[in-house]
Every structure is written in C-alpha cells, then in structure tokens.
Amino acid sequence: MGIPLAAATQWDLVREGAKDVVPAHEELLNQAAQARVVYNDDTTMKVLQLTKAQRAAALADDLKEERTGIFTSGIVATDGGRKIALFFTGVRHAGENLNAVLARRSSDLPPPIQMADGLSRNVPSDFDTILGSCLAHARRKHVELRKAFPKQVRFVLETLREVYITDARARKDSLDPQQRLQLHQEQSQPRMAALEQWMQTQFTERIIEPNSSLGAAILYMQKRWLQLTLFLRIPGAPLDSNIVERALKKAILHRKSAMFINAQWCSRGRCLMSLIYTAELSEVAPFEYLVALQRHADEVAASPGDWMPWNYQATCARRSAGPAPPE
C-alpha cells in the first residue's frame, strides 16, 4: 500500500490479526465439509525451519512413517454456486487433508463428488467419495504428443473439444445438474463411446504399441475411464479439476515471498490464504473483508456463519441499520 514497514512489524501485525479471523476460517472448514463437490490436489513446498523432530511430531497416529517432503494442499468445495478454497501446508498429502475436512461432514449427507487427478494420494482413506478423474489431465498427455502423432492426437483432442463445448453450453443456458446430465448424455456420451472404441482399436489392430508414448497416454485414459466419464452418470459431476489447479497457483506464486517462512507460520498462512482466495471466488475485495473481520472480531467469534465472504456485507448493512422497530 506504499507504506514503508519493517518485515518484523508486518509479521507482528499478521500474527495478531490472524487471531481475529480464525473463527471465520473454522466456519469455512465446516461449510466446505458439507459441500456437494470437492476438488483437491497438492504441490511440493519448502519450509526451511521444519526440523526432523518437528516432522515426526506432526505425524498423526495413523501416519507411522517419517516423511521428508512438505506439501501445500488445495481443496475447493462447491455447492449451489458457492465456492470455498482451503489451503494446508505440512507433511500430509491432499487426500489426508481432505480426510480432516470430511471428518466435519454431517453423517446425514451422502458422499460428496470428488474431482482430482489420477494420483492415489489424493483419495481420502477414511471417508467414501464419488471419485471422478480430471479430463484435462488426460487431454494434456495427448497435447504433449501432437507433433509425434498428429493424426491420432487430433481425433482425441477434437472429441474432447466437443465435450467441453457441450459443457460450456450447459453453463451458458444455466442448466441445473439434472438438465446438464441429460445434455451430456445426448451429445457427449456418443462421442465418448466412439473415443473408447477408437482407443481399443489402436491396440487390437496393432496400430499403436502399448509401450509407446501414445500407448501410455491411451492406457492412462483406459485405466481411469469410469472416473473420467463420471459426468455422464452423476448429476453435477465436473469434467476436470482446473479450479483447484488455479487455486494452487496462489500458493505457488506466494512461495518467493514466503521463502524463509518457518513452521509456526504455516497455520496462520493457510488460514489467511483460505480466506483471501475464498473472498476472490466470491467476488469481494479480500482486503476489505479481512478488515471487516478484525473490526468486528467479537461478532465474528459469536456468529462466524454471518461473516462469510458471500454474506458479510449484508451483515454489516444490518448492523448499520440498527435494531428493527417494534411491531
């Protein structure tokens, strides 16, 4: 903001301010756990002062092995147009962090739809999810081979392009999940069936060797075909995990600024970054939102559900209007 401020002073302000916003972050965790769709992934992270002893102490009882890697996990939960972004930095993988979030889920709710890439570490071990696999990751493997196998790759990419065009049409027309599913079943299902048959033909007729680079890309899709085509069977199932990939870019871009961060700041960082990016997804100014949380810290602690990024402005307006007149 153009004000020269010593780094130590900035850290002090962040430390004190983080205390006031913790209740709002806890409420984000609770509401994310109830969402219909969750996306998750992680990326590696360096924390210079997380020692061997701290790593061992950070492990829960269910994680017996000592880990040397540090990860930043991203989870984006969506439901009814509302989007919540959560970040976690530590020794746990994305699936283990999703476990911690789903532990807050109401037992009355059905399993959520989960969208992730093909890594097994993204899958929670303690809770059931309806698992989908990212179509963009499968597409990317073919994009990388477009020069070596232009004809074959073109068929795959053109097929997936039409699927994405259909999905864009569903968004443009504001179709509900059931209407979107019906549209995909009418238009995308024949295309995906033709693609599945084409992939099988490449191997049965020995057009492509399974151990070639294109063969590996095809095998990747065949192995995950049920998860890749979840959007053809389950209302509301997304095509890809791009939304959480974009969320993780926030953490990646922040790495240089956080180069010398130590372990004690990880919890504050994940709290603040979760609130900031959720505010962006809700199309409100993160700075104004964080200021409001600190100015009304007592009210936030008493009723955090009224101070979410998507409703805090209405809460502030009600407080400014004062109590309603007696009837």
Number of C-alpha atoms within 10 A of each C-alpha: 3 4 5 6 8 8 9 9 10 10 12 11 11 15 14 11 18 20 13 19 25 21 22 23 21 14 18 23 21 18 19 26 23 23 22 18 23 29 28 30 28 25 17 14 18 18 20 11 12 18 13 12 9 11 17 16 10 16 16 10 7 6 13 9 10 14 15 11 14 19 19 24 30 30 28 25 26 18 15 10 6 13 21 26 28 29 27 24 26 23 24 22 26 28 23 19 26 28 19 15 19 25 13 14 20 11 10 7 10 13 18 21 22 25 32 28 23 21 11 11 15 23 25 20 13 13 14 15 18 16 19 27 26 22 25 15 19 20 17 12 18 22 17 14 16 15 10 11 14 12 10 17 20 15 13 19 16 12 16 20 13 15 19 16 12 18 21 12 14 18 12 9 9 11 15 13 16 12 14 23 21 16 18 21 16 13 14 24 18 12 18 21 11 13 16 16 11 15 18 16 13 16 15 10 9 10 10 19 14 15 10 10 17 21 16 16 20 23 17 15 21 15 11 16 16 15 22 26 21 21 24 22 14 15 16 19 23 24 21 21 23 19 17 23 19 12 24 24 13 15 22 16 10 12 15 10 9 16 12 11 17 14 16 10 16 17 15 18 20 20 23 21 21 23 26 22 22 24 23 15 18 18 11 17 14 20 10 11 20 19 13 17 25 17 12 14 20 13 13 23 16 10 12 21 18 18 25 23 26 17 12 19 17 12 12 14 10 12 10 9 8 8 8 7 5 4 3
